[in-house]
């Protein structure tokens, strides 16, 4: 039997809040299935309740941020890049498991290319000490283009494959975040 996340704790033990929580992708984690009671499984703060994302917190704490006026946009773009890279790798993997994998070769290749570019872009955006604006500008342009191509390809399979629909949505979010950041940054 699955339990939904509760606002109140299931139990407390040594001042550590324990509860049944919703995990990634909205899947409930029923810790009683792991044996015994739930007292031993602490839960931390809910990331969705945080006002600032981890990338925003890290950028805000950087002693020599190169573009502090755009920290929020940079943080949103980093988060979108990370999420898109994960979605693209997951989509490529799911495509490989489909019975008609030969029909998905272009999708798999586009997914993996987009994942690599998104991951690299997120990493370059994270490096603030001595950031090269010209490189960042070109990376954002490349990432937006890769996301557009991947989103377009995945959309062609979205009715037949839920993973392609989800990946296309992640690509569209990342493309938008890259373009928004490009609009914010001074031309290199």
C-alpha positions in Angstrom: 0.0 0.0 0.0 1.4 3.4 -1.0 1.2 6.4 1.4 1.1 10.0 0.3 3.5 12.6 1.7 2.1 14.2 4.8 2.5 17.7 6.2 3.0 16.3 9.7 5.8 13.9 10.5 5.1 10.2 10.9 7.3 10.0 13.9 10.2 11.8 15.5 13.3 10.3 17.0 16.1 12.3 18.5 14.7 15.5 17.0 15.0 14.1 13.5 11.8 14.4 11.4 10.9 11.2 9.6 8.1 10.8 7.1 7.0 9.2 3.9 8.1 11.5 1.1 7.5 11.8 -2.5 10.7 11.1 -4.4 11.9 12.1 -7.9 9.3 12.0 -10.6 6.5 12.0 -7.9 7.0 8.4 -6.9 6.1 7.7 -3.3 8.8 6.2 -1.2 7.2 3.8 1.3 10.0 3.2 3.7 8.1 0.5 5.6 8.9 -1.8 2.7 12.5 -1.5 3.6 11.9 -3.4 6.8 11.0 -2.3 10.4 9.6 1.1 11.3 10.3 4.4 9.6 12.1 6.0 12.6 15.6 5.5 11.2 15.0 7.3 7.9 15.5 11.1 8.4 14.1 13.6 5.9 15.7 16.9 5.3 14.2 20.1 4.1 12.1 19.7 1.0 14.0 21.1 -2.0 10.8 22.4 -3.6 10.2 24.5 -0.5 13.6 26.3 -0.8 13.3 29.9 -2.0 16.5 29.7 -3.9 17.8 26.7 -5.9 21.2 25.3 -5.1 22.8 26.9 -8.2 21.4 30.2 -7.1 22.8 29.7 -3.6 26.2 28.7 -4.9 26.4 31.7 -7.3 25.3 34.0 -4.5 28.0 32.8 -2.3 30.8 33.1 -4.9 33.4 35.6 -3.7 34.2 36.7 -7.3 31.1 36.3 -9.3 31.8 37.6 -12.8 28.2 38.5 -13.6 26.3 39.1 -10.3 23.7 41.2 -12.1 22.4 38.0 -13.8 22.8 35.5 -11.0 19.1 34.4 -11.1 19.1 33.9 -14.8 22.4 32.1 -14.7 21.1 29.8 -11.9 17.9 29.1 -13.8 19.9 28.2 -16.9 22.2 26.0 -15.0 19.2 24.1 -13.5 17.5 23.8 -16.9 20.8 22.5 -18.4 21.2 19.9 -15.7 17.6 18.7 -16.0 17.7 18.7 -19.8 20.9 16.6 -19.8 19.3 14.1 -17.5 16.1 13.9 -19.5 18.1 13.5 -22.8 20.2 10.6 -21.4 17.1 9.0 -19.9 15.2 9.4 -23.2 18.1 7.9 -25.2 18.2 4.9 -22.8 14.4 4.4 -23.1 14.7 4.6 -26.9 17.2 1.8 -26.8 14.7 -0.3 -24.9 11.9 0.2 -27.4 11.1 -2.7 -29.8 11.5 -0.5 -32.9 14.9 0.9 -31.9 16.1 1.2 -35.5 13.4 3.9 -36.0 14.8 5.9 -33.1 18.5 6.0 -34.1 18.3 9.7 -35.0 16.4 10.5 -31.7 19.1 8.6 -29.7 21.9 10.5 -31.3 20.2 13.9 -30.9 19.4 13.1 -27.3 23.0 12.2 -26.5 24.4 15.2 -28.4 22.0 17.5 -26.5 22.9 15.9 -23.2 26.6 16.5 -23.7 26.1 20.1 -24.8 23.7 20.9 -21.9 26.1 19.4 -19.4 29.0 21.3 -20.7 27.0 24.5 -20.8 25.9 24.1 -17.2 29.4 23.5 -16.1 30.8 26.5 -17.9 28.1 28.7 -16.5 28.9 27.4 -13.0 32.5 28.7 -13.3 32.4 32.3 -12.3 36.0 33.1 -11.5 37.4 34.7 -14.6 34.5 33.7 -16.8 35.0 34.3 -20.5 31.8 36.1 -21.7 32.5 35.3 -25.3 32.7 31.6 -24.5 29.6 31.7 -22.4 27.7 33.5 -25.2 28.7 30.9 -27.8 28.0 28.0 -25.4 24.5 29.4 -24.8 23.9 29.8 -28.5 25.0 26.2 -29.1 23.0 24.8 -26.2 19.8 26.6 -27.4 20.4 25.2 -30.9 21.0 21.7 -29.6 17.9 21.8 -27.4 15.8 23.1 -30.3 17.0 20.2 -32.6 16.5 17.6 -29.9 13.1 19.0 -28.9 12.0 18.9 -32.5 13.2 15.3 -33.0 11.6 14.1 -29.7 8.3 15.8 -30.6 8.1 13.6 -33.7 7.9 10.5 -31.4 6.0 12.1 -28.5 2.6 10.5 -29.3 4.1 7.0 -29.3 6.7 7.5 -26.5 6.1 9.3 -23.2 9.8 9.6 -22.6 10.2 11.6 -25.9 7.3 13.9 -24.8 9.0 14.5 -21.5 12.4 15.1 -23.1 11.0 17.5 -25.6 9.5 19.5 -22.8 12.8 19.6 -20.9 14.6 20.7 -24.2 12.1 23.5 -24.7 12.6 24.7 -21.1 16.4 24.7 -21.5 16.3 26.4 -24.9 14.1 29.1 -23.4 16.4 29.5 -20.3 19.5 29.8 -22.7 17.8 32.4 -24.8 16.6 34.3 -21.8 20.1 34.4 -20.4 21.5 35.5 -23.8 19.0 38.4 -23.7 20.2 39.4 -20.2 24.0 39.2 -20.9 25.8 42.1 -22.6 27.0 41.1 -26.1 30.5 39.5 -25.9 
